[in-house]
Every structure is written in structure tokens, then in C-alpha cells.
């Protein structure tokens, strides 16, 4: 038990550090106006599958924190606009979708993998969990953006280069263009990482390491 707790603490600290490095450098966020493609889902998804929902929520919070800090460290016109419209709504926007990533990832992964998954089932459950987790970030970020900024819909529509009537379609288009590549990257990276780590931990457990 002590070894397991030490490992969990080490893995959590390492992935949180990766979140901070990705989030506070250009590596984690690729700007494609008016939003950004993010690679930040990857450590959140890996941490959730490896160490459970609590660790995932901590990493999701770290993801949200870096998103919030980006407003001040590397301000983009769109994020600056949202913060000027409503700081409180912006805080909700950057944290809620990030905290939902580990929730959907964990329950999808556990539901598909079962209690004693084989290698193939492990890979499938990891891939689908990563897909759902990444899409959760995209869908809820853009969905929350659309609904909580309804009072400022004209300003928001102008930022997307459309009208208030066309805003939903414009947001959906951005979601498809940005979200699908993000989800593909999450599946490609998370699947081999999680499968390899799970196998390594299982081998260590068998030999009592």
C-alpha cells in the first residue's frame, strides 16, 4: 500500500508538472483564431486512467488553472474579450469543461475495460476513453461558451465573424475543425502510453517489485 501511494504521488506530481509546462509554454496551446487547439487533455486523460478519478480531477483543475493564467501571461484577443465581458463567466468557462474531462474519461474507460481487461480490451477502452475525454473538453467548452454568454451574443458573434443567428453554426464548425484533430491526437498518444504503463505495473506487481 505504501509503495502504491508513493507511486500515485509521484505520477500525480509528474503529470501536474507536465500540465503546467504545457499550459504555460507555447507547446500546450496551438492558436488557431478565434480559439486554440490544446494538447493539455493528454496528461489529464493518462493520469485519470492510471491513478483514478481523484487524480484526474486534480489534473483537470491544473489544466483549468493554466487556461486561466494564459489570459494574463499570453493574452489572445478572444480570451481577453471574454474576460472583459465577464470575469466570472470566463472562470466558469475555463474550469468546468476541464473538470469534466476526467469524469467522462474514467467512467467510459471503466465501463468498457471491465474488471480484468486483456491487452486488446485495454487498448480499446483506453482509446475510446481518450476520445470521449478529449471531445468532452471541446463540446463542453464551446457549449458553455455559447450558453453563458447569451447576454453578450452580438459581441461573441462578431468575434467569430458571424451574426447572432449564425453563431451556433459557427461554433459547431470550430468544434469540428479543432475538436476532431485534438481527439485523434489524444487517442494516438494516450493509448500506447496507458497500455504500456498498465503492463509495466502489472509485471512489477507479479514479481513483487
TIRO-2110 file (N, C-alpha, C; in Angstrom, 1 decimal):
// TIRO-2110
0.8, -1.2, 0.0, N, 1, A
0.0, 0.0, 0.0, CA, 1, A
0.9, 1.3, 0.0, C, 1, A
1.9, 1.2, 0.8, N, 2, A
2.8, 2.4, 0.9, CA, 2, A
3.5, 2.7, -0.5, C, 2, A
3.9, 1.6, -1.2, N, 3, A
4.5, 1.7, -2.5, CA, 3, A
3.5, 2.3, -3.5, C, 3, A
2.3, 1.8, -3.4, N, 4, A
1.2, 2.3, -4.3, CA, 4, A
1.0, 3.8, -4.1, C, 4, A
0.9, 4.2, -2.8, N, 5, A
0.7, 5.6, -2.5, CA, 5, A
1.8, 6.5, -3.0, C, 5, A
3.0, 6.0, -2.8, N, 6, A
4.2, 6.7, -3.3, CA, 6, A
4.2, 6.8, -4.8, C, 6, A
3.9, 5.7, -5.5, N, 7, A
3.8, 5.8, -6.9, CA, 7, A
2.7, 6.8, -7.4, C, 7, A
1.6, 6.7, -6.8, N, 8, A
0.5, 7.6, -7.1, CA, 8, A
0.9, 9.1, -7.0, C, 8, A
1.6, 9.4, -5.8, N, 9, A
2.0, 10.7, -5.6, CA, 9, A
3.0, 11.2, -6.6, C, 9, A
4.0, 10.3, -7.0, N, 10, A
5.0, 10.6, -8.0, CA, 10, A
4.4, 10.8, -9.3, C, 10, A
3.5, 9.9, -9.7, N, 11, A
2.8, 10.1, -11.0, CA, 11, A
2.0, 11.3, -11.1, C, 11, A
1.3, 11.6, -10.0, N, 12, A
0.4, 12.8, -10.0, CA, 12, A
1.3, 14.1, -10.1, C, 12, A
2.4, 14.1, -9.3, N, 13, A
3.3, 15.3, -9.4, CA, 13, A
3.9, 15.5, -10.8, C, 13, A
4.3, 14.3, -11.4, N, 14, A
4.9, 14.4, -12.7, CA, 14, A
3.9, 14.9, -13.7, C, 14, A
2.7, 14.4, -13.7, N, 15, A
1.7, 14.8, -14.7, CA, 15, A
1.2, 16.2, -14.5, C, 15, A
1.1, 16.6, -13.2, N, 16, A
0.8, 18.0, -12.9, CA, 16, A
1.9, 19.0, -13.4, C, 16, A
3.1, 18.6, -13.3, N, 17, A
4.2, 19.4, -13.8, CA, 17, A
4.2, 19.5, -15.3, C, 17, A
3.8, 18.4, -16.0, N, 18, A
3.7, 18.4, -17.4, CA, 18, A
2.5, 19.3, -17.8, C, 18, A
1.4, 19.3, -17.1, N, 19, A
0.3, 20.2, -17.3, CA, 19, A
0.8, 21.6, -17.2, C, 19, A
1.5, 21.9, -16.2, N, 20, A
2.0, 23.3, -16.0, CA, 20, A
2.9, 23.7, -17.1, C, 20, A
3.9, 22.8, -17.5, N, 21, A
4.8, 23.1, -18.5, CA, 21, A
4.1, 23.4, -19.9, C, 21, A
3.2, 22.4, -20.2, N, 22, A
2.4, 22.6, -21.4, CA, 22, A
1.6, 23.8, -21.4, C, 22, A
0.9, 24.1, -20.3, N, 23, A
0.0, 25.2, -20.2, CA, 23, A
0.6, 26.5, -20.1, C, 23, A
1.9, 26.6, -19.7, N, 24, A
2.5, 27.9, -19.5, CA, 24, A
3.6, 28.2, -20.6, C, 24, A
3.6, 27.3, -21.6, N, 25, A
4.5, 27.5, -22.7, CA, 25, A
3.7, 27.3, -24.0, C, 25, A
4.3, 27.7, -25.1, N, 26, A
3.5, 27.6, -26.4, CA, 26, A
3.2, 26.2, -26.8, C, 26, A
3.9, 25.2, -26.2, N, 27, A
3.7, 23.8, -26.6, CA, 27, A
2.3, 23.3, -26.4, C, 27, A
1.7, 23.7, -25.3, N, 28, A
0.4, 23.1, -24.9, CA, 28, A
-0.8, 23.7, -25.6, C, 28, A
-0.6, 24.9, -26.2, N, 29, A
-1.7, 25.6, -26.8, CA, 29, A
-1.3, 26.1, -28.2, C, 29, A
-2.0, 25.6, -29.2, N, 30, A
-1.7, 26.0, -30.6, CA, 30, A
-2.8, 27.0, -31.0, C, 30, A
-2.5, 28.2, -31.2, N, 31, A
-3.5, 29.2, -31.5, CA, 31, A
-4.0, 29.1, -33.0, C, 31, A
-5.3, 28.9, -33.1, N, 32, A
-6.0, 28.9, -34.4, CA, 32, A
-7.2, 29.8, -34.2, C, 32, A
-7.1, 31.1, -34.4, N, 33, A
-8.2, 32.1, -34.1, CA, 33, A
-9.5, 31.6, -34.6, C, 33, A
-10.6, 31.9, -33.8, N, 34, A
-10.6, 32.6, -32.6, CA, 34, A
-10.3, 31.8, -31.3, C, 34, A
-10.0, 30.5, -31.5, N, 35, A
-9.8, 29.7, -30.3, CA, 35, A
-8.4, 29.0, -30.4, C, 35, A
-8.1, 28.1, -29.5, N, 36, A
-6.8, 27.4, -29.5, CA, 36, A
-7.0, 25.9, -29.5, C, 36, A
-6.2, 25.2, -30.2, N, 37, A
-6.2, 23.7, -30.1, CA, 37, A
-5.2, 23.4, -29.0, C, 37, A
-5.6, 22.5, -28.1, N, 38, A
-4.8, 22.2, -26.9, CA, 38, A
-4.4, 20.8, -26.8, C, 38, A
-3.2, 20.5, -26.3, N, 39, A
-2.7, 19.2, -26.1, CA, 39, A
-2.8, 18.9, -24.6, C, 39, A
-3.4, 19.7, -23.8, N, 40, A
-3.5, 19.6, -22.4, CA, 40, A
-4.3, 18.5, -21.9, C, 40, A
-5.2, 18.0, -22.7, N, 41, A
-6.0, 16.8, -22.3, CA, 41, A
-5.2, 15.6, -22.1, C, 41, A
-4.1, 15.4, -22.8, N, 42, A
-3.3, 14.2, -22.7, CA, 42, A
-2.9, 13.8, -21.3, C, 42, A
-2.2, 14.7, -20.6, N, 43, A
-1.8, 14.2, -19.2, CA, 43, A
-3.0, 14.0, -18.3, C, 43, A
-4.1, 14.8, -18.5, N, 44, A
-5.3, 14.6, -17.7, CA, 44, A
-5.9, 13.2, -17.9, C, 44, A
-6.0, 12.8, -19.2, N, 45, A
-6.6, 11.5, -19.6, CA, 45, A
-5.7, 10.4, -19.1, C, 45, A
-4.4, 10.5, -19.3, N, 46, A
-3.4, 9.5, -18.8, CA, 46, A
-3.5, 9.3, -17.3, C, 46, A
-3.4, 10.4, -16.6, N, 47, A
-3.5, 10.4, -15.1, CA, 47, A
-4.8, 9.8, -14.6, C, 47, A
-5.9, 10.1, -15.3, N, 48, A
-7.2, 9.6, -14.8, CA, 48, A
-7.2, 8.1, -15.0, C, 48, A
-6.8, 7.6, -16.1, N, 49, A
-6.8, 6.1, -16.4, CA, 49, A
-5.8, 5.4, -15.5, C, 49, A
-4.7, 6.0, -15.2, N, 50, A
-3.6, 5.3, -14.4, CA, 50, A
-3.9, 5.3, -12.9, C, 50, A
-4.4, 6.5, -12.4, N, 51, A
-4.5, 6.6, -11.0, CA, 51, A
-5.8, 7.0, -10.4, C, 51, A
-6.8, 7.0, -11.3, N, 52, A
-8.2, 7.2, -10.8, CA, 52, A
-8.8, 8.6, -10.9, C, 52, A
-10.0, 8.7, -10.6, N, 53, A
-10.8, 9.9, -10.8, CA, 53, A
-10.3, 11.1, -10.0, C, 53, A
-9.9, 10.8, -8.7, N, 54, A
-9.4, 11.9, -7.9, CA, 54, A
-8.2, 12.6, -8.5, C, 54, A
-7.3, 11.8, -8.9, N, 55, A
-6.1, 12.3, -9.5, CA, 55, A
-6.4, 13.1, -10.8, C, 55, A
-7.4, 12.5, -11.6, N, 56, A
-7.8, 13.1, -12.8, CA, 56, A
-8.4, 14.5, -12.5, C, 56, A
-9.2, 14.6, -11.5, N, 57, A
-9.8, 15.9, -11.2, CA, 57, A
-8.8, 16.9, -10.8, C, 57, A
-7.7, 16.5, -10.1, N, 58, A
-6.7, 17.4, -9.7, CA, 58, A
-5.9, 17.9, -11.0, C, 58, A
-5.7, 17.0, -11.9, N, 59, A
-5.1, 17.3, -13.2, CA, 59, A
-6.0, 18.2, -14.0, C, 59, A
-7.3, 17.9, -14.0, N, 60, A
-8.2, 18.8, -14.7, CA, 60, A
-8.3, 20.2, -14.2, C, 60, A
-8.2, 20.3, -12.9, N, 61, A
-8.1, 21.6, -12.2, CA, 61, A
-6.8, 22.3, -12.7, C, 61, A
-5.7, 21.6, -12.7, N, 62, A
-4.5, 22.2, -13.2, CA, 62, A
-4.6, 22.7, -14.6, C, 62, A
-5.2, 21.9, -15.4, N, 63, A
-5.5, 22.3, -16.8, CA, 63, A
-6.3, 23.6, -16.8, C, 63, A
-7.4, 23.7, -16.0, N, 64, A
-8.2, 24.9, -16.0, CA, 64, A
-7.4, 26.1, -15.5, C, 64, A
-6.5, 25.8, -14.5, N, 65, A
-5.7, 26.9, -13.9, CA, 65, A
-4.8, 27.5, -15.0, C, 65, A
-4.1, 26.6, -15.7, N, 66, A
-3.2, 27.1, -16.8, CA, 66, A
-4.0, 27.9, -17.9, C, 66, A
-5.2, 27.4, -18.2, N, 67, A
-6.1, 28.2, -19.1, CA, 67, A
-6.4, 29.6, -18.6, C, 67, A
-6.7, 29.6, -17.3, N, 68, A
-7.0, 31.0, -16.8, CA, 68, A
-5.8, 31.9, -16.8, C, 68, A
-4.6, 31.3, -16.4, N, 69, A
-3.4, 32.1, -16.3, CA, 69, A
-3.0, 32.6, -17.7, C, 69, A
-3.3, 31.8, -18.8, N, 70, A
-3.0, 32.2, -20.1, CA, 70, A
-3.6, 33.6, -20.5, C, 70, A
-4.7, 33.9, -19.9, N, 71, A
-5.3, 35.2, -20.1, CA, 71, A
-4.4, 36.4, -19.8, C, 71, A
-3.6, 36.2, -18.8, N, 72, A
-2.7, 37.2, -18.3, CA, 72, A
-1.3, 37.0, -18.8, C, 72, A
-0.8, 35.8, -19.0, N, 73, A
0.6, 35.5, -19.4, CA, 73, A
0.7, 35.7, -20.9, C, 73, A
-0.2, 35.1, -21.6, N, 74, A
-0.1, 35.2, -23.1, CA, 74, A
-1.5, 35.5, -23.6, C, 74, A
-1.9, 36.8, -23.4, N, 75, A
-3.3, 37.1, -23.8, CA, 75, A
-3.5, 37.1, -25.3, C, 75, A
-4.6, 36.4, -25.6, N, 76, A
-5.1, 36.5, -27.0, CA, 76, A
-6.4, 37.3, -27.1, C, 76, A
-6.6, 37.9, -28.2, N, 77, A
-7.8, 38.8, -28.3, CA, 77, A
-9.1, 38.2, -27.9, C, 77, A
-9.3, 36.9, -28.2, N, 78, A
-10.6, 36.3, -27.9, CA, 78, A
-10.7, 36.1, -26.3, C, 78, A
-9.6, 35.5, -25.7, N, 79, A
-9.7, 35.3, -24.3, CA, 79, A
-9.8, 36.6, -23.5, C, 79, A
-9.1, 37.6, -24.0, N, 80, A
-9.1, 39.0, -23.4, CA, 80, A
-10.5, 39.5, -23.5, C, 80, A
-11.2, 39.3, -24.6, N, 81, A
-12.5, 39.8, -24.8, CA, 81, A
-13.5, 39.1, -23.9, C, 81, A
-13.4, 37.8, -23.7, N, 82, A
-14.3, 37.1, -22.8, CA, 82, A
-14.1, 37.6, -21.4, C, 82, A
-12.9, 37.8, -20.9, N, 83, A
-12.6, 38.2, -19.6, CA, 83, A
-13.2, 39.6, -19.4, C, 83, A
-13.1, 40.5, -20.4, N, 84, A
-13.6, 41.8, -20.2, CA, 84, A
-15.1, 41.9, -20.2, C, 84, A
-15.7, 40.9, -20.8, N, 85, A
-17.2, 40.8, -20.8, CA, 85, A
-17.7, 40.3, -19.4, C, 85, A
-17.0, 39.3, -18.9, N, 86, A
-17.4, 38.8, -17.6, CA, 86, A
-16.3, 37.9, -17.0, C, 86, A
-15.6, 38.4, -16.0, N, 87, A
-14.5, 37.5, -15.4, CA, 87, A
-15.1, 36.3, -14.8, C, 87, A
-16.3, 36.4, -14.2, N, 88, A
-16.9, 35.2, -13.5, CA, 88, A
-17.3, 34.1, -14.6, C, 88, A
-17.9, 34.5, -15.6, N, 89, A
-18.3, 33.6, -16.7, CA, 89, A
-17.0, 33.0, -17.3, C, 89, A
-16.0, 33.7, -17.4, N, 90, A
-14.8, 33.2, -18.0, CA, 90, A
-14.1, 32.2, -17.1, C, 90, A
-14.2, 32.4, -15.8, N, 91, A
-13.7, 31.4, -14.9, CA, 91, A
-14.5, 30.1, -15.0, C, 91, A
-15.8, 30.2, -15.0, N, 92, A
-16.6, 29.0, -15.2, CA, 92, A
-16.3, 28.3, -16.5, C, 92, A
-16.1, 29.1, -17.6, N, 93, A
-15.8, 28.5, -18.9, CA, 93, A
-14.4, 27.7, -18.9, C, 93, A
-13.4, 28.2, -18.2, N, 94, A
-12.1, 27.6, -18.3, CA, 94, A
-12.0, 26.4, -17.3, C, 94, A
-12.8, 26.4, -16.3, N, 95, A
-12.7, 25.3, -15.3, CA, 95, A
-13.7, 24.1, -15.5, C, 95, A
-14.9, 24.4, -15.7, N, 96, A
-15.9, 23.4, -15.8, CA, 96, A
-15.6, 22.3, -16.8, C, 96, A
-15.4, 22.7, -18.1, N, 97, A
-15.1, 21.6, -19.1, CA, 97, A
-13.9, 20.8, -18.7, C, 97, A
-12.9, 21.4, -18.2, N, 98, A
-11.6, 20.7, -17.8, CA, 98, A
-11.9, 19.7, -16.7, C, 98, A
-12.7, 20.1, -15.7, N, 99, A
-13.1, 19.2, -14.6, CA, 99, A
-14.0, 18.0, -15.1, C, 99, A
-14.6, 18.2, -16.2, N, 100, A
-15.5, 17.1, -16.7, CA, 100, A
-14.7, 16.1, -17.5, C, 100, A
-13.5, 16.5, -18.0, N, 101, A
-12.7, 15.5, -18.8, CA, 101, A
-12.4, 14.2, -18.0, C, 101, A
-11.9, 14.3, -16.8, N, 102, A
-11.6, 13.0, -16.1, CA, 102, A
-12.9, 12.3, -15.7, C, 102, A
-14.0, 12.9, -15.5, N, 103, A
-15.3, 12.3, -15.2, CA, 103, A
-15.7, 11.4, -16.4, C, 103, A
-15.8, 11.9, -17.6, N, 104, A
-16.3, 11.1, -18.7, CA, 104, A
-15.2, 10.1, -19.1, C, 104, A
-13.9, 10.5, -19.0, N, 105, A
-12.8, 9.5, -19.3, CA, 105, A
-12.9, 8.3, -18.4, C, 105, A
-13.0, 8.6, -17.1, N, 106, A
-12.9, 7.5, -16.1, CA, 106, A
-14.1, 6.5, -16.3, C, 106, A
-15.3, 7.0, -16.4, N, 107, A
-16.4, 6.1, -16.4, CA, 107, A
-16.5, 5.4, -17.8, C, 107, A
-16.1, 6.0, -18.8, N, 108, A
-16.1, 5.4, -20.1, CA, 108, A
-15.0, 4.3, -20.1, C, 108, A
-13.9, 4.6, -19.6, N, 109, A
-12.8, 3.6, -19.5, CA, 109, A
-13.1, 2.4, -18.7, C, 109, A
-13.7, 2.7, -17.5, N, 110, A
-14.0, 1.6, -16.6, CA, 110, A
-15.2, 0.7, -17.1, C, 110, A
-16.1, 1.3, -17.8, N, 111, A
-17.3, 0.6, -18.3, CA, 111, A
-16.8, -0.3, -19.4, C, 111, A
-16.0, 0.1, -20.3, N, 112, A
-15.5, -0.7, -21.4, CA, 112, A
-14.5, -1.8, -21.0, C, 112, A
-13.6, -1.4, -20.1, N, 113, A
-12.5, -2.3, -19.8, CA, 113, A
-12.9, -3.4, -18.9, C, 113, A
-13.9, -3.2, -18.0, N, 114, A
-14.3, -4.3, -17.1, CA, 114, A
-13.2, -4.5, -16.0, C, 114, A
-13.4, -5.5, -15.2, N, 115, A
-12.5, -5.8, -14.1, CA, 115, A
-11.1, -6.3, -14.4, C, 115, A
-11.1, -7.2, -15.4, N, 116, A
-9.8, -7.8, -15.8, CA, 116, A
-9.6, -7.8, -17.3, C, 116, A
-9.3, -6.6, -17.8, N, 117, A
-9.2, -6.5, -19.3, CA, 117, A
-8.0, -7.1, -19.9, C, 117, A
-8.1, -7.8, -21.0, N, 118, A
-6.9, -8.3, -21.7, CA, 118, A
-6.3, -7.1, -22.5, C, 118, A
-5.2, -7.4, -23.2, N, 119, A
-4.4, -6.3, -23.9, CA, 119, A
-5.3, -5.6, -24.9, C, 119, A
-6.0, -6.4, -25.7, N, 120, A
-6.9, -5.8, -26.7, CA, 120, A
-8.0, -4.9, -26.1, C, 120, A
-8.6, -5.5, -25.1, N, 121, A
-9.7, -4.7, -24.5, CA, 121, A
-9.2, -3.5, -23.8, C, 121, A
-8.0, -3.6, -23.2, N, 122, A
-7.3, -2.5, -22.6, CA, 122, A
-7.1, -1.4, -23.6, C, 122, A
-6.6, -1.7, -24.7, N, 123, A
-6.3, -0.8, -25.8, CA, 123, A
-7.6, -0.1, -26.3, C, 123, A
-8.6, -0.9, -26.5, N, 124, A
-9.9, -0.3, -27.0, CA, 124, A
-10.5, 0.6, -26.0, C, 124, A
-10.5, 0.2, -24.7, N, 125, A
-11.1, 1.0, -23.6, CA, 125, A
-10.3, 2.3, -23.5, C, 125, A
-9.0, 2.2, -23.6, N, 126, A
-8.1, 3.4, -23.4, CA, 126, A
-8.4, 4.4, -24.6, C, 126, A
-8.4, 3.8, -25.8, N, 127, A
-8.7, 4.7, -27.0, CA, 127, A
-10.0, 5.4, -27.0, C, 127, A
-11.0, 4.6, -26.6, N, 128, A
-12.4, 5.2, -26.6, CA, 128, A
-12.5, 6.2, -25.4, C, 128, A
-11.9, 5.9, -24.3, N, 129, A
-11.9, 6.8, -23.1, CA, 129, A
-11.2, 8.1, -23.5, C, 129, A
-10.0, 8.0, -24.2, N, 130, A
-9.3, 9.2, -24.6, CA, 130, A
-10.1, 10.0, -25.6, C, 130, A
-10.8, 9.3, -26.5, N, 131, A
-11.6, 10.0, -27.5, CA, 131, A
-12.7, 10.8, -26.8, C, 131, A
-13.4, 10.1, -25.8, N, 132, A
-14.6, 10.8, -25.1, CA, 132, A
-14.0, 11.9, -24.3, C, 132, A
-12.9, 11.7, -23.6, N, 133, A
-12.4, 12.7, -22.7, CA, 133, A
-12.0, 14.0, -23.5, C, 133, A
-11.3, 13.8, -24.6, N, 134, A
-11.0, 15.0, -25.4, CA, 134, A
-12.2, 15.7, -26.0, C, 134, A
-13.1, 14.9, -26.5, N, 135, A
-14.3, 15.5, -27.0, CA, 135, A
-15.2, 16.2, -26.0, C, 135, A
-15.1, 15.7, -24.7, N, 136, A
-15.8, 16.4, -23.6, CA, 136, A
-15.3, 17.8, -23.5, C, 136, A
-13.9, 18.0, -23.5, N, 137, A
-13.4, 19.3, -23.4, CA, 137, A
-13.9, 20.2, -24.5, C, 137, A
-13.9, 19.7, -25.7, N, 138, A
-14.3, 20.6, -26.9, CA, 138, A
-15.8, 20.9, -26.8, C, 138, A
-16.6, 19.9, -26.6, N, 139, A
-18.1, 20.1, -26.6, CA, 139, A
-18.5, 20.9, -25.5, C, 139, A
-18.0, 20.7, -24.3, N, 140, A
-18.5, 21.5, -23.1, CA, 140, A
-17.9, 22.9, -23.1, C, 140, A
-16.6, 23.0, -23.6, N, 141, A
-16.1, 24.4, -23.7, CA, 141, A
-16.9, 25.2, -24.6, C, 141, A
-17.1, 24.8, -25.8, N, 142, A
-17.9, 25.5, -26.8, CA, 142, A
-19.4, 25.7, -26.4, C, 142, A
-19.9, 24.6, -25.8, N, 143, A
-21.3, 24.6, -25.4, CA, 143, A
-21.5, 25.6, -24.2, C, 143, A
-20.6, 25.6, -23.2, N, 144, A
-20.7, 26.5, -22.1, CA, 144, A
-20.5, 28.0, -22.7, C, 144, A
-19.5, 28.1, -23.6, N, 145, A
-19.3, 29.4, -24.2, CA, 145, A
-20.6, 30.0, -24.8, C, 145, A
-21.2, 29.2, -25.6, N, 146, A
-22.4, 29.6, -26.3, CA, 146, A
-23.6, 30.0, -25.3, C, 146, A
-23.8, 29.2, -24.3, N, 147, A
-25.0, 29.4, -23.5, CA, 147, A
-24.7, 30.5, -22.4, C, 147, A
-23.6, 30.5, -21.8, N, 148, A
-23.4, 31.5, -20.7, CA, 148, A
-23.1, 32.9, -21.2, C, 148, A
-22.8, 33.0, -22.4, N, 149, A
-22.5, 34.4, -22.9, CA, 149, A
-23.7, 34.8, -23.9, C, 149, A
-24.9, 34.3, -23.6, N, 150, A
-26.0, 34.7, -24.4, CA, 150, A
-26.3, 36.2, -24.3, C, 150, A
-26.1, 36.7, -23.1, N, 151, A
-26.3, 38.2, -22.9, CA, 151, A
-25.4, 39.0, -23.8, C, 151, A
-24.3, 38.5, -24.2, N, 152, A
-23.3, 39.2, -25.0, CA, 152, A
-23.2, 38.5, -26.4, C, 152, A
-24.3, 38.0, -26.9, N, 153, A
-24.3, 37.2, -28.1, CA, 153, A
-23.8, 38.0, -29.3, C, 153, A
-24.1, 39.2, -29.4, N, 154, A
-23.7, 40.0, -30.6, CA, 154, A
-22.2, 40.2, -30.6, C, 154, A
-21.6, 40.5, -29.4, N, 155, A
-20.2, 40.7, -29.3, CA, 155, A
-19.5, 39.4, -29.6, C, 155, A
-20.0, 38.3, -29.1, N, 156, A
-19.4, 36.9, -29.3, CA, 156, A
-19.5, 36.6, -30.8, C, 156, A
-20.7, 36.8, -31.4, N, 157, A
-20.8, 36.5, -32.8, CA, 157, A
-19.8, 37.3, -33.7, C, 157, A
-19.6, 38.5, -33.3, N, 158, A
-18.7, 39.4, -34.1, CA, 158, A
-17.3, 38.8, -34.0, C, 158, A
-16.9, 38.2, -32.8, N, 159, A
-15.6, 37.6, -32.6, CA, 159, A
-15.4, 36.4, -33.5, C, 159, A
-16.5, 35.7, -33.8, N, 160, A
-16.5, 34.5, -34.7, CA, 160, A
-16.7, 34.9, -36.1, C, 160, A
-16.9, 36.2, -36.4, N, 161, A
-17.1, 36.6, -37.8, CA, 161, A
-18.4, 36.2, -38.4, C, 161, A
-19.5, 36.2, -37.5, N, 162, A
-20.8, 35.9, -38.0, CA, 162, A
-21.8, 36.7, -37.3, C, 162, A
-23.1, 36.4, -37.5, N, 163, A
-24.2, 37.1, -36.8, CA, 163, A
-24.7, 36.3, -35.6, C, 163, A
-25.6, 36.9, -34.8, N, 164, A
-26.1, 36.2, -33.7, CA, 164, A
-26.9, 34.9, -34.1, C, 164, A
-27.6, 35.0, -35.3, N, 165, A
-28.3, 33.8, -35.8, CA, 165, A
-27.4, 32.7, -36.3, C, 165, A
-26.2, 33.1, -36.7, N, 166, A
-25.3, 32.1, -37.2, CA, 166, A
-24.2, 31.7, -36.3, C, 166, A
-24.3, 32.1, -35.0, N, 167, A
-23.3, 31.8, -34.0, CA, 167, A
-23.2, 30.3, -33.7, C, 167, A
-24.3, 29.7, -33.5, N, 168, A
-24.4, 28.3, -33.2, CA, 168, A
-23.7, 27.4, -34.3, C, 168, A
-24.0, 27.7, -35.5, N, 169, A
-23.3, 27.0, -36.6, CA, 169, A
-21.8, 27.3, -36.7, C, 169, A
-21.4, 28.5, -36.4, N, 170, A
-20.0, 28.9, -36.4, CA, 170, A
-19.3, 28.2, -35.3, C, 170, A
-19.8, 28.1, -34.1, N, 171, A
-19.2, 27.4, -33.0, CA, 171, A
-19.1, 25.9, -33.3, C, 171, A
-20.2, 25.3, -33.9, N, 172, A
-20.2, 23.9, -34.2, CA, 172, A
-19.1, 23.6, -35.2, C, 172, A
-18.9, 24.5, -36.2, N, 173, A
-17.8, 24.4, -37.2, CA, 173, A
-16.4, 24.4, -36.6, C, 173, A
-16.2, 25.3, -35.6, N, 174, A
-15.0, 25.4, -34.9, CA, 174, A
-14.7, 24.1, -34.1, C, 174, A
-15.8, 23.6, -33.5, N, 175, A
-15.7, 22.4, -32.7, CA, 175, A
-15.3, 21.2, -33.6, C, 175, A
-15.8, 21.1, -34.8, N, 176, A
-15.4, 20.0, -35.7, CA, 176, A
-14.0, 20.2, -36.1, C, 176, A
-13.6, 21.4, -36.5, N, 177, A
-12.3, 21.7, -37.1, CA, 177, A
-11.2, 21.5, -36.0, C, 177, A
-11.5, 22.0, -34.8, N, 178, A
-10.5, 21.9, -33.8, CA, 178, A
-10.6, 20.6, -32.9, C, 178, A
-11.8, 20.2, -32.6, N, 179, A
-12.0, 19.1, -31.7, CA, 179, A
-11.7, 17.7, -32.3, C, 179, A
-11.9, 17.5, -33.5, N, 180, A
-11.6, 16.2, -34.1, CA, 180, A
-10.1, 15.9, -34.1, C, 180, A
-9.3, 16.9, -34.6, N, 181, A
-7.9, 16.6, -34.6, CA, 181, A
-7.3, 16.5, -33.1, C, 181, A
-7.9, 17.2, -32.2, N, 182, A
-7.5, 17.1, -30.8, CA, 182, A
-7.8, 15.7, -30.3, C, 182, A
-9.0, 15.2, -30.6, N, 183, A
-9.4, 13.9, -30.2, CA, 183, A
-8.5, 12.8, -30.8, C, 183, A
-8.2, 13.0, -32.1, N, 184, A
-7.3, 12.0, -32.7, CA, 184, A
-5.9, 11.9, -32.1, C, 184, A
-5.4, 13.1, -31.8, N, 185, A
-4.1, 13.2, -31.1, CA, 185, A
-4.1, 12.5, -29.8, C, 185, A
-5.2, 12.7, -29.0, N, 186, A
-5.4, 12.1, -27.7, CA, 186, A
-5.4, 10.6, -27.8, C, 186, A
-6.1, 10.1, -28.8, N, 187, A
-6.2, 8.6, -28.9, CA, 187, A
-4.8, 8.1, -29.3, C, 187, A
-4.1, 8.7, -30.2, N, 188, A
-2.8, 8.2, -30.7, CA, 188, A
-1.8, 8.2, -29.6, C, 188, A
-1.8, 9.3, -28.8, N, 189, A
-0.8, 9.4, -27.7, CA, 189, A
-1.2, 8.6, -26.4, C, 189, A
-2.4, 8.7, -26.0, N, 190, A
-2.8, 8.1, -24.7, CA, 190, A
-2.9, 6.6, -24.8, C, 190, A
-3.3, 6.0, -25.9, N, 191, A
-3.5, 4.6, -25.9, CA, 191, A
-2.2, 3.8, -25.7, C, 191, A
-1.1, 4.1, -26.4, N, 192, A
0.1, 3.3, -26.2, CA, 192, A
0.7, 3.6, -24.8, C, 192, A
0.6, 4.9, -24.4, N, 193, A
1.2, 5.2, -23.1, CA, 193, A
0.5, 4.5, -21.9, C, 193, A
-0.8, 4.5, -21.9, N, 194, A
-1.6, 3.9, -20.8, CA, 194, A
-1.4, 2.3, -20.9, C, 194, A
-1.5, 1.8, -22.1, N, 195, A
-1.3, 0.3, -22.2, CA, 195, A
0.0, -0.1, -21.7, C, 195, A
1.1, 0.6, -22.1, N, 196, A
2.4, 0.2, -21.7, CA, 196, A
2.6, 0.4, -20.2, C, 196, A
2.1, 1.5, -19.6, N, 197, A
2.3, 1.7, -18.2, CA, 197, A
1.5, 0.6, -17.4, C, 197, A
0.3, 0.3, -17.8, N, 198, A
-0.5, -0.7, -17.1, CA, 198, A
0.2, -2.1, -17.2, C, 198, A
0.8, -2.4, -18.3, N, 199, A
1.5, -3.6, -18.4, CA, 199, A
2.7, -3.6, -17.5, C, 199, A
3.4, -2.5, -17.5, N, 200, A
4.6, -2.4, -16.6, CA, 200, A
4.3, -2.6, -15.1, C, 200, A
3.2, -1.9, -14.7, N, 201, A
2.7, -2.0, -13.3, CA, 201, A
2.3, -3.4, -13.0, C, 201, A
1.6, -4.1, -13.9, N, 202, A
1.2, -5.5, -13.7, CA, 202, A
2.4, -6.4, -13.5, C, 202, A
3.4, -6.2, -14.4, N, 203, A
4.6, -7.0, -14.3, CA, 203, A
5.3, -6.8, -13.0, C, 203, A
5.4, -5.6, -12.5, N, 204, A
6.0, -5.3, -11.2, CA, 204, A
5.3, -5.9, -10.1, C, 204, A
3.9, -5.9, -10.2, N, 205, A
3.1, -6.5, -9.1, CA, 205, A
3.3, -8.0, -9.1, C, 205, A
3.5, -8.6, -10.2, N, 206, A
3.7, -10.1, -10.3, CA, 206, A
5.0, -10.5, -9.6, C, 206, A
6.0, -9.7, -9.8, N, 207, A
7.3, -10.1, -9.2, CA, 207, A
7.5, -9.4, -7.8, C, 207, A
6.5, -8.7, -7.4, N, 208, A
6.6, -8.1, -6.0, CA, 208, A
7.5, -6.9, -5.9, C, 208, A
7.7, -6.2, -7.1, N, 209, A
8.6, -5.0, -7.0, CA, 209, A
7.8, -3.9, -6.5, C, 209, A
END
